Amino acid sequence: RQDLETCSSMTCSNSSIASMETCSPPGQCDGNGICSVKGLCTVTGPTVIDFSEQINSVSDRCEYSLLHDQSTGFSLKANFLERRRRDVSFVDSLTLDFSDSDDIQLLQGHRVKVTGSPVTLTSSVQTFSGVDLSKDQTGVTANFSLDGLSMSVFFDGTTAQIYLNKSNSLTYEGLCVDSSSSSSSRLPKSHCLMKLNTGDDTIDCAVVTQQCSILKSAPFSSCNLYVDPEPYIIACRSTLCKYPSVDNLRCQFLEAYAKACEKKQVDLQNWWTTAQYHPELICEDKCSDHEFCGDIHGNTDCRCRAIFASQYTEQNRLGGPTVCQDNTASLTLVGCLLKEKSIDYTHLHLSDQTCTGVMDPDSHMLSFSFSSDSCGTEVKTNNSQVTFTNAVMTRNSSSDVITRHDKVFIEFSCSHPKPQLQNVAFKIIDNWFVTFLQSGEWKYSVTMKAYSDAAHTQLLDPKSDIRLNQKIWIVLETNGLNKDVVSVVTDSCWATSEDSPNSTPRYDLIRDGCANADDGTVNVMGNGEGTSNSFSFNMFEFSGKETSEVYLHCQLQLCVKKNNNCVPGCSFAGRRRRSLRYRRGAPALISMVWTH
């Protein structure tokens, strides 16, 4: 049996009614047996007004299914997030989830992503995977058809409106079909429960009720027969009785009703004049995920979301803790907190005014960093630690007669254990070394001694410890030579890790009578001037060697002074000009060893 006027049908058996189908909301029977769906679902703030104009509110920061069709796999999801208060959520984004094609996200600031990638929209329609997308100054619209269903989705960052037109019964489920199905429509998501917040005793709920009831007055009353204002009044009142009327929030509910009337072809004319509504520019493509578009000191800008901000504000901080690494430190400040405190980040710097912060264009986090020897860092040491300190401060502009920004001084520092000097504890096996030589008619001895001072008074002995990079002085003295006749020239000195002077690795200290130009620690004194000379260098060890000894070898030559300049001619680069002939006899070799 079928009733064309109500679009209901009944199937009976001999004993009972087997089944019954009706044209249930949001379906509407046309009186000819056709149940069509022409419904409008509005999501504004935390409130969902479903196709049947029933109302419910989302009480957490979770993602919900507004529409879901099991036959096609299509889902329309809405994500809710907090703004100024931690206990009130607002619709923050929409996701059109097509099981067999790209997902489309409608985000804050009229931003759109297709499969995670941003796309740029204009008023001209662009089609992505069968979805017609366009954008104007009011928001973003997505139009598409799916299995005989024509759907239009509009989102302006505060209000979502979904309009359906289908010629037969609706098989969808979700909050737009039944707003009371919040528990079954909530999608799995961790950490999305709402947090507690103290009540706002500055809110007068009676005044709020009166303000929201303007929807029953002209010019809105001309639409009351077509769109029931009561769900919108309830949505307005329930939200504004616990959330401050800021950021044009009251007008958001009025505008949602006006858009619903527009779908019914009802022109409310200049309703915003009667409602004293002044549209603000949106924060288009501007706010990060932890921000929302709101009012800051009379200007529209990105504010911090309450839960994100609380991790800093509850500790009276403007950013995170200092991050210390090696001899560097960094500090990150939150851009939206700086704005809310009337702090212009471009006026901030470290102790050195040339060291300014770097603002991340996406996260809006301001980072400062310095090392122990930069940006005016102050370094202090005690017996156990090295501490380097700097500060973020406001630029001191003596030319400004007035200022409207708070002064800032945020000191931050890093402490590290004081580095311990590495005592390799080189020890001289013998405090001096002597060798007896003969060169032609001259018989003489050569002594090699090591000192810890330039005056050659502190002789190093087997009990002396020598640290890496400590400067030592080597003195080569001869006995038995006539200083008026001959001079001693130290032609070369080098170090090896083994006792053989010909072993490798080899490290040169003196070459051709001159200091090794590649080692800036080597200095040669008095070479070729008399029967003794000396040189100095900074102590070292051989890399990667398990043996602990360092063997020092020096090769000496005798130079007859008559008709000869016995002093090696060393250039500024440390190389000797070898134009003089002064050697006499075989060179003498003398060695000394250190161990640790």
LUMMI-458676 format. One line per field, with one value per residue (C-alpha): residue number from 0; x, y, z. Coordinates in nm, 4 decimals. Layout:
N
i NUM_...
east X_...
north Y_...
up Z_...
END
This chain:
596
i 0_1_2_3_4_5_6_7_8_9_10_11_12_13_14_15_16_17_18_19_20_21_22_23_24_25_26_27_28_29_30_31_32_33_34_35_36_37_38_39_40_41_42_43_44_45_46_47_48_49_50_51_52_53_54_55_56_57_58_59_60_61_62_63_64_65_66_67_68_69_70_71_72_73_74_75_76_77_78_79_80_81_82_83_84_85_86_87_88_89_90_91_92_93_94_95_96_97_98_99_100_101_102_103_104_105_106_107_108_109_110_111_112_113_114_115_116_117_118_119_120_121_122_123_124_125_126_127_128_129_130_131_132_133_134_135_136_137_138_139_140_141_142_143_144_145_146_147_148_149_150_151_152_153_154_155_156_157_158_159_160_161_162_163_164_165_166_167_168_169_170_171_172_173_174_175_176_177_178_179_180_181_182_183_184_185_186_187_188_189_190_191_192_193_194_195_196_197_198_199_200_201_202_203_204_205_206_207_208_209_210_211_212_213_214_215_216_217_218_219_220_221_222_223_224_225_226_227_228_229_230_231_232_233_234_235_236_237_238_239_240_241_242_243_244_245_246_247_248_249_250_251_252_253_254_255_256_257_258_259_260_261_262_263_264_265_266_267_268_269_270_271_272_273_274_275_276_277_278_279_280_281_282_283_284_285_286_287_288_289_290_291_292_293_294_295_296_297_298_299_300_301_302_303_304_305_306_307_308_309_310_311_312_313_314_315_316_317_318_319_320_321_322_323_324_325_326_327_328_329_330_331_332_333_334_335_336_337_338_339_340_341_342_343_344_345_346_347_348_349_350_351_352_353_354_355_356_357_358_359_360_361_362_363_364_365_366_367_368_369_370_371_372_373_374_375_376_377_378_379_380_381_382_383_384_385_386_387_388_389_390_391_392_393_394_395_396_397_398_399_400_401_402_403_404_405_406_407_408_409_410_411_412_413_414_415_416_417_418_419_420_421_422_423_424_425_426_427_428_429_430_431_432_433_434_435_436_437_438_439_440_441_442_443_444_445_446_447_448_449_450_451_452_453_454_455_456_457_458_459_460_461_462_463_464_465_466_467_468_469_470_471_472_473_474_475_476_477_478_479_480_481_482_483_484_485_486_487_488_489_490_491_492_493_494_495_496_497_498_499_500_501_502_503_504_505_506_507_508_509_510_511_512_513_514_515_516_517_518_519_520_521_522_523_524_525_526_527_528_529_530_531_532_533_534_535_536_537_538_539_540_541_542_543_544_545_546_547_548_549_550_551_552_553_554_555_556_557_558_559_560_561_562_563_564_565_566_567_568_569_570_571_572_573_574_575_576_577_578_579_580_581_582_583_584_585_586_587_588_589_590_591_592_593_594_595
east 0.0000_0.1350_0.0244_0.1280_0.0487_0.2835_0.5221_0.4828_0.4463_0.3432_0.4055_0.1717_0.1542_-0.1482_-0.0870_0.1069_0.2789_0.6104_0.7699_0.6956_0.8847_0.8259_0.9624_1.1508_1.3305_1.5073_1.2995_0.9910_0.7011_0.5822_0.2323_0.2915_0.4778_0.8238_1.0306_1.2942_1.5637_1.6208_1.7871_2.0173_2.2563_2.4316_2.7361_2.8368_3.0512_2.9979_2.6403_2.4996_2.1519_2.0624_1.8409_1.5371_1.6284_1.7074_1.9974_2.2882_2.6319_2.9762_3.1426_3.4978_3.7761_3.7219_3.6452_3.2883_3.1141_2.8533_2.7557_2.8562_2.7278_2.8269_2.7333_2.9766_3.2228_3.1888_3.2249_3.2001_3.3920_3.4138_3.6971_3.6368_3.8981_3.9042_3.9698_3.9911_3.8471_3.9503_3.5953_3.4184_3.4939_3.4266_3.4071_3.7561_3.7803_3.5946_3.7191_3.5504_3.6662_3.6106_3.7042_3.8246_3.9746_4.1465_4.0504_3.9669_4.0149_3.8436_4.0514_4.0703_4.1495_3.9689_4.2542_4.2015_4.4145_4.3704_4.5390_4.7402_4.8707_4.7548_4.5642_4.4958_4.1315_3.9514_3.5899_3.6331_3.5378_3.8204_3.7460_3.9371_3.8314_3.4803_3.4412_3.3851_3.5727_3.5509_3.6245_3.5003_3.5227_3.2631_3.4202_3.4841_3.2161_3.2422_2.9749_2.9551_2.7206_2.7447_2.5174_2.2224_2.2907_2.3650_2.5554_2.6846_2.9254_3.0114_3.2694_3.3902_3.6078_3.3329_3.0210_2.9681_2.6483_2.5630_2.2775_2.1397_1.9064_1.8185_1.5170_1.4752_1.5234_1.8516_2.0713_2.3250_2.4091_2.5971_2.5324_2.3637_2.1101_2.0691_2.2420_2.1818_2.4072_2.7244_2.8616_2.8324_2.9468_3.2642_3.5685_3.8618_4.1144_4.3473_4.3697_4.0586_3.8577_3.7723_3.9556_3.8017_3.7944_3.6689_3.3393_3.3221_3.1261_3.1286_2.8708_2.5079_2.3033_1.9815_2.1395_2.2768_1.9283_1.7881_2.0657_2.0230_1.6432_1.6893_1.6364_1.2628_1.2659_1.2791_1.4352_1.5008_1.1317_1.0529_1.2318_1.0883_0.8194_1.0820_1.3645_1.2840_1.4942_1.4663_1.7599_1.9824_1.8700_1.9429_2.2840_2.3625_2.2412_2.4005_2.7387_2.7434_2.6206_2.9578_3.1868_3.2569_3.0944_3.4192_3.5642_3.2215_3.0866_2.7254_2.7116_2.8409_2.5086_2.3080_2.5042_2.4476_2.0726_2.0951_2.2776_2.0097_1.7471_1.9445_1.9129_1.5341_1.5537_1.4607_1.6355_1.6984_1.8287_2.0725_2.0276_2.3815_2.2851_2.0009_2.2202_2.5075_2.7293_3.0609_3.2339_3.6039_3.8713_3.9598_4.3116_4.3408_4.6289_4.7775_4.7159_4.9020_4.7406_4.7768_4.6194_4.2770_4.1582_4.0329_4.0526_4.3774_4.3551_4.1025_4.2771_4.2022_4.4981_4.6006_4.5456_4.6785_4.4421_4.3750_4.5143_4.8273_4.8843_4.8244_5.1528_5.3283_5.0883_5.0430_5.4164_5.4125_5.6342_5.6288_5.8020_5.9769_6.2777_6.6333_6.7846_7.1555_7.3897_7.7686_7.8627_7.5363_7.1991_6.8623_6.5295_6.1967_5.9150_5.5523_5.4505_5.0803_5.1605_5.3882_5.1050_4.8591_5.1127_5.1545_5.5150_5.6461_5.8881_6.0819_6.1901_6.3512_6.7206_6.9946_7.2564_7.4161_7.1454_7.2502_7.1455_6.7715_6.5234_6.4130_6.0362_5.9174_5.6627_5.4500_5.4559_5.5020_5.7620_6.0432_6.3872_6.6987_7.0336_7.3888_7.7226_7.9658_8.1584_7.8811_7.5919_7.7274_7.7256_7.8562_8.0706_8.1301_8.3290_8.3698_8.5522_8.3132_8.1031_8.1119_7.7944_7.7182_7.4275_7.2392_6.9015_6.6178_6.5318_6.3408_6.5223_6.6092_6.5084_6.5938_6.4416_6.0887_5.8906_5.6307_5.5924_5.2879_5.4729_5.5721_5.9367_6.0897_6.3882_6.4147_6.7471_6.8498_7.1666_7.3363_7.5783_7.8241_8.0794_8.4114_8.6350_8.9197_9.2705_9.4025_9.7217_9.8832_10.1660_10.4590_10.7695_11.1296_11.3021_11.6297_11.6503_11.9161_12.0933_12.4571_12.6467_13.0157_13.0978_13.3921_13.3818_13.7124_13.9586_13.6934_13.5967_13.3043_12.9953_12.6334_12.3786_12.0011_11.7939_11.4233_11.2811_10.9343_11.0232_11.1756_11.4540_11.5701_11.5607_11.2958_11.4589_11.2145_11.2997_11.1441_10.9006_10.7667_10.4264_10.3840_10.0338_9.9207_9.9671_10.2069_10.5042_10.8479_11.1947_11.4730_11.8327_12.1174_12.4581_12.8051_13.1257_13.4737_13.4176_13.5784_13.2924_13.5142_13.5829_13.2724_12.8998_12.6477_12.3529_12.0459_11.9603_11.6499_11.4456_11.1609_10.9537_10.8657_10.6574_10.9388_11.3041_11.4366_11.4810_11.3828_11.0514_10.7073_10.4984_10.7345_10.6519_10.8925_10.9605_11.2684_11.3503_11.6694_11.7450_11.4040_11.0839_10.8191_10.5939_10.2938_10.3286_10.2794_10.3988_10.7633_11.0204_11.3952_11.6388_12.0124_12.0519_12.4016_12.5059_12.7283_12.7979_12.4471_12.0929_11.7373_11.3863_11.0389_10.7152_10.3830_10.3668_10.1695_10.1106_10.0711_9.7096_9.5842_9.9019_9.8866_10.2493_10.3002_10.6491_10.7424_11.1018_11.2652_11.5576_11.7792_12.0464_12.3271_12.5938_12.9136_12.9753_13.3151_13.2540_13.5350_13.3915_13.0542_12.7256_12.6258_12.2799_12.0130_11.8288_11.4674_11.1919_10.8754_10.7059_10.9563_11.1565_11.5324_11.7103_11.9752_12.2317_12.5088_12.7541_12.8498_12.8505_13.1700_13.1928_12.9160_12.6006_12.5535_12.2308_12.0973_11.7690_11.5507_11.2369_10.9158_10.6640_10.3197
north 0.0000_0.3491_0.6955_0.9486_1.2507_1.1422_0.9407_0.6446_0.2833_-0.0243_-0.3880_-0.6354_-1.0095_-1.2177_-1.1774_-0.8531_-0.5488_-0.6640_-0.3237_0.0461_0.3275_0.6973_1.0237_1.1273_1.4604_1.6196_1.4623_1.6493_1.4816_1.6670_1.5144_1.2956_1.0188_1.1698_1.2248_1.4846_1.6262_2.0004_2.0653_2.3171_2.2291_2.5122_2.4740_2.7931_2.8223_2.4995_2.4587_2.2256_2.3024_1.9918_1.9481_1.9141_2.2406_2.0488_2.1859_2.0472_2.1705_2.0162_2.0229_1.9222_1.9819_1.6680_1.5963_1.4991_1.3520_1.5947_1.3655_1.0125_0.7849_0.4228_0.3396_0.5889_0.6251_1.0041_1.1930_1.5582_1.6191_1.9203_1.9838_2.1912_2.3925_2.6394_3.0132_3.2526_3.0069_2.6470_2.5211_2.6498_2.5128_2.6536_2.4912_2.5451_2.3516_2.1181_1.8130_1.6702_1.3089_1.1209_0.7576_0.7266_1.0707_1.3674_1.5037_1.8746_2.0851_2.4196_2.6030_2.9285_3.2458_3.1204_2.8749_2.5514_2.2391_1.9580_1.6339_1.8364_2.0915_2.4575_2.5840_2.9437_3.0234_3.3208_3.3993_3.1932_2.8300_2.5763_2.2044_1.9482_1.5826_1.6815_1.9481_2.3073_2.5426_2.9208_3.1992_3.5529_3.8030_3.6124_3.2674_2.9477_2.7447_2.3820_2.2430_1.8823_1.5964_1.2486_0.9555_1.1782_1.4173_1.7837_1.9400_2.2893_2.3485_2.7014_2.7939_3.1370_3.0333_3.0747_2.9212_2.6174_2.5721_2.2555_2.2597_1.9371_1.8689_1.5022_1.3533_1.0526_0.9561_1.0320_0.7419_0.9635_0.9793_1.2306_1.5457_1.7259_1.4412_1.4050_1.6641_1.4538_1.1766_1.3427_1.0339_0.8157_1.0939_1.1737_1.0512_0.8849_1.1463_1.1608_1.4555_1.6337_1.6564_2.0047_2.1510_2.3363_2.7127_2.9443_3.1169_3.4716_3.6758_3.9824_3.8240_3.9332_3.6484_3.8546_4.1161_3.8432_3.6910_4.0280_4.0836_3.7405_3.7792_4.0502_3.7670_3.7970_4.1676_4.3490_4.3016_3.9395_3.8812_3.8847_3.5505_3.3883_3.2036_3.0441_2.9829_2.9261_3.1769_2.9848_2.7437_3.0378_3.2349_2.9355_2.8914_3.2594_3.2661_2.9400_3.0436_3.4082_3.3288_3.1643_3.3188_3.6954_3.8865_3.9703_3.9136_3.9948_3.6734_3.7939_3.9039_3.5631_3.4053_3.6816_3.6363_3.2609_3.3230_3.5772_3.3234_3.0627_3.3147_3.3799_3.0110_3.0559_3.3580_3.5983_3.9348_4.0877_4.4036_4.5997_4.3853_4.4668_4.8325_4.7443_4.4957_4.7459_4.4866_4.6068_4.3376_4.3088_4.2016_3.8379_3.7187_3.5676_3.3179_3.4557_3.2597_2.9433_2.6314_2.7522_3.0899_3.2204_3.5435_3.7884_4.1369_4.2654_4.6188_4.7228_4.5556_4.2240_3.9914_3.6409_3.5615_3.2612_2.9741_2.9395_2.5897_2.6603_2.9907_2.8462_2.6524_2.9907_3.2302_3.0064_3.0453_3.4150_3.3527_3.4749_3.1698_2.8444_2.7661_2.8355_2.5667_2.5129_2.3351_2.3340_2.7033_2.8340_2.9265_2.9943_3.1286_3.1152_3.3639_3.3233_3.5794_3.5941_3.6445_3.9340_4.0924_4.0519_4.2237_4.5111_4.4131_4.4829_4.1993_4.4149_4.6323_4.3416_4.2558_4.1014_4.2978_4.3755_4.5684_4.4152_4.0695_4.0517_3.7660_3.5507_3.5187_3.1885_3.2807_2.9710_2.9141_3.2832_3.1853_3.4367_3.2832_3.4416_3.2669_3.3538_3.1891_3.2504_3.5101_3.6956_3.9404_4.1037_3.7816_3.8079_3.5116_3.4253_3.1384_2.9826_2.6749_2.4330_2.6113_2.8530_3.0620_3.2847_3.5243_3.7505_3.9215_4.0031_4.3680_4.6513_4.8832_5.2072_5.4818_5.8164_5.9925_5.8708_6.1239_5.8634_5.4856_5.2597_4.9333_4.7653_4.7505_4.4048_4.2585_3.8798_3.7487_3.3956_3.2010_2.8648_2.6999_2.4283_2.2369_2.4137_2.2312_2.0506_2.1080_1.7862_1.7027_1.4579_1.4603_1.4418_1.3671_1.4100_1.0790_1.2622_1.6295_1.6838_1.4976_1.5273_1.3797_1.3982_1.4770_1.5393_1.7446_1.7720_1.9192_2.0145_1.7896_1.9108_1.8105_1.9157_1.9369_1.9562_2.0893_2.1748_2.4653_2.5864_2.9575_3.1947_3.2922_2.9291_2.9115_2.6403_2.3226_2.0462_1.7187_1.3704_1.4895_1.7801_1.7562_1.9225_1.9959_1.9853_2.3237_2.4356_2.6311_2.4874_2.6150_2.3886_2.5064_2.3563_2.4315_2.3239_2.2878_2.2798_2.5193_2.8578_3.1001_3.3473_3.0947_2.8835_2.9041_2.6295_2.6242_2.4146_2.3041_2.1007_1.9687_1.7224_1.4907_1.1247_0.8790_0.6235_0.6494_0.6239_0.9700_0.8174_0.6730_0.7976_0.9889_1.2848_1.6401_1.9231_2.2110_2.3616_2.3271_2.4616_2.6599_2.8325_2.7790_2.5669_2.8258_2.5938_2.5910_2.9359_2.8271_2.7703_3.0453_3.0101_3.2306_3.2930_3.0366_3.0668_3.3545_3.1616_2.8228_2.7840_2.8602_2.7851_2.7479_2.7181_2.5468_2.4433_2.0850_1.8295_1.4580_1.2371_1.1698_0.8145_0.6676_0.4218_0.4892_0.7695_0.8886_1.1962_1.1898_1.5200_1.5125_1.8041_1.8140_2.0674_2.2050_2.3968_2.7172_2.8871_3.2545_3.3886_3.5081_3.3566_3.4856_3.1917_3.3203_3.1521_3.4037_3.3346_3.5237_3.6408_3.3231_3.1208_2.9783_3.0190_3.1729_2.9133_3.1285_3.0937_2.8048_2.7587_2.3892_2.2220_1.8494_1.6006_1.7180_1.6234_1.4601_1.4878_1.3535_1.3837_1.1947_1.2765_1.0273_1.0423
up 0.0000_-0.0899_0.0220_-0.2436_-0.0269_0.2524_0.0355_0.2690_0.1735_0.3671_0.2875_0.4554_0.4973_0.5836_0.9529_1.0051_0.8586_0.7159_0.6523_0.6297_0.4592_0.5205_0.3878_0.6996_0.7514_0.5843_0.3072_0.1876_0.0090_-0.3009_-0.2752_-0.5753_-0.4002_-0.4539_-0.1399_-0.2186_0.0025_-0.0038_0.3237_0.4865_0.7674_0.9497_1.1724_1.3499_1.6602_1.8569_1.7309_1.4661_1.3231_1.1256_0.8181_1.0461_1.2224_1.5388_1.7388_1.9369_2.0416_2.0261_2.3668_2.2781_2.0254_1.8215_1.4580_1.3684_1.0695_0.9385_0.6519_0.5665_0.2925_0.3304_-0.0277_-0.1856_0.1021_0.0955_0.4240_0.5152_0.8374_1.0652_1.3073_1.6206_1.8120_2.0982_2.0707_2.3665_2.6189_2.6717_2.7343_2.4211_2.0762_1.7298_1.3909_1.2526_0.9258_0.6911_0.5035_0.1954_0.2019_-0.1233_-0.0899_-0.4505_-0.5161_-0.3562_-0.0153_-0.0034_0.3105_0.3673_0.6262_0.8179_0.6253_0.3124_0.2547_0.0631_0.0355_-0.2142_-0.1049_0.1470_-0.1035_-0.0968_-0.3999_-0.4975_-0.5701_-0.7194_-0.7995_-1.1170_-1.0706_-1.0663_-1.0742_-0.8691_-0.8933_-0.9957_-0.7248_-0.8390_-0.6053_-0.5930_-0.3477_-0.2923_-0.0091_0.1939_0.1854_-0.0115_-0.1928_-0.3074_-0.5428_-0.6587_-0.7419_-0.5989_-0.6843_-0.7749_-0.4876_-0.5554_-0.2682_-0.1983_0.0898_0.2034_0.4689_0.5749_0.8694_1.1294_0.9737_0.7518_0.5536_0.3636_0.1133_-0.0380_-0.3289_-0.3862_-0.5620_-0.3349_0.0250_0.1971_0.3057_0.4839_0.8521_1.0663_1.2669_0.9769_0.9552_1.3309_1.5469_1.8586_1.7249_1.8507_2.0222_1.7130_1.4787_1.6731_1.4838_1.6622_1.7657_2.0636_2.3040_2.1785_2.4989_2.6196_2.9167_3.2071_3.2333_3.5059_3.4325_3.3000_3.5549_3.3278_3.0952_3.1458_3.0002_3.0049_2.7831_2.5576_2.5191_2.4170_2.1642_2.0071_1.9847_1.7222_1.4729_1.5447_1.4622_1.1303_0.8874_0.9972_1.0745_0.7023_0.6806_0.9929_0.7944_0.5715_0.8180_1.1839_1.3831_1.7103_1.6513_1.5604_1.8656_2.0885_1.9272_1.9790_2.3392_2.4560_2.3211_2.4294_2.7807_2.8482_2.5879_2.5639_2.2798_2.1042_1.7576_1.6017_1.7518_1.7969_1.4368_1.3307_1.4352_1.2677_0.9473_0.9583_0.9711_0.6884_0.4699_0.5442_0.4342_0.1195_0.0317_0.0568_-0.1774_0.1022_0.0742_0.4169_0.2520_0.4719_0.7820_0.9040_0.9481_1.1838_1.3697_1.3859_1.2246_1.0897_0.8841_0.9548_0.7124_0.7590_0.8345_0.4885_0.4494_0.7683_1.0888_1.1883_1.3344_1.6953_1.6118_1.5148_1.3592_1.6203_1.7576_1.9079_2.0441_1.7802_1.4885_1.3206_1.3647_1.4674_1.8353_2.0285_2.0940_2.4653_2.5253_2.3230_2.5039_2.8507_2.8500_2.8444_3.0183_3.3235_3.3858_3.2958_2.9933_2.6358_2.4941_2.5576_2.7756_2.6693_2.4483_2.5176_2.2790_2.3061_2.3224_2.1739_2.3197_2.1603_2.2790_2.0964_2.1634_2.0559_1.7961_1.8857_2.2558_2.1632_1.9634_2.2491_2.4786_2.2278_2.1623_1.8135_1.7410_1.4925_1.7881_1.9749_1.9740_2.1875_2.3825_2.0488_1.8626_1.5310_1.6576_1.5898_1.5920_1.2999_1.2543_1.1083_0.8371_0.9014_1.2783_1.3717_1.6309_1.6874_1.7454_1.8946_1.9131_2.0117_2.0759_2.3581_2.1582_1.9726_2.0129_2.3284_2.5278_2.8831_2.9884_3.3548_3.5005_3.8409_3.9590_3.7925_3.5282_3.2394_3.2014_2.9057_2.9292_2.6913_2.6876_2.4510_2.4911_2.3307_2.0966_2.2737_2.0355_2.1857_1.8839_1.9671_2.1691_2.2728_2.2569_2.2609_2.3103_2.6352_2.7318_2.7131_2.8944_2.8889_3.0154_2.9233_2.9791_2.9437_3.1832_3.0922_3.2963_3.2817_3.0348_3.2031_3.0742_2.9288_3.1087_2.8738_3.1277_2.8923_3.0908_2.9865_3.0304_3.0969_3.1882_2.9238_2.6504_2.5460_2.2554_2.1624_1.8025_1.5719_1.2555_1.0827_1.3257_1.5777_1.8631_2.0664_2.2603_2.2044_2.4835_2.4321_2.7223_2.7581_2.9623_3.0530_3.0371_2.7842_3.0276_3.0378_3.4167_3.4685_3.3462_3.2637_3.4310_3.4478_3.7169_3.5100_3.3464_3.0099_2.8840_2.5263_2.3578_2.6344_2.4991_2.5709_2.4846_2.3522_2.3990_2.1966_2.3491_2.2345_2.4307_2.2783_1.9879_1.9350_1.8962_1.7133_1.4408_1.3961_1.4556_1.5114_1.2741_1.3579_1.0084_1.0888_1.3787_1.3555_1.5706_1.5283_1.7270_1.7265_1.8219_1.4670_1.3103_0.9755_1.0964_1.0058_1.0795_1.0873_1.1876_1.0957_1.3318_1.1609_0.7926_0.6293_0.9426_0.9484_1.1437_0.9731_0.8126_0.8521_1.2317_1.3779_1.7226_1.6192_1.6847_1.6210_1.8193_1.7648_1.4917_1.3327_1.5547_1.7963_1.9431_2.0868_1.9771_2.0813_1.9544_2.1002_2.0017_2.1515_2.2732_2.0706_2.0382_1.7337_1.6359_1.6368_1.7838_2.0707_2.1607_2.4092_2.3125_2.1135_1.9857_1.8960_1.6543_1.5539_1.2853_1.3324_1.1001_1.1726_0.9807_0.9529_1.0089_0.7914_0.4591_0.5493_0.6871_0.9024_0.9959_0.7812_0.5681_0.6531_0.4746_0.6478_0.5305_0.7294_0.4361_0.4149_0.1192_0.0448_-0.1376_0.1239_0.1642_0.5261_0.6080_0.7125_0.7708_0.8302_1.0070_1.3719_1.4937_1.8480_1.9850_2.2952_2.3924_2.5855_2.7113_2.8738
END
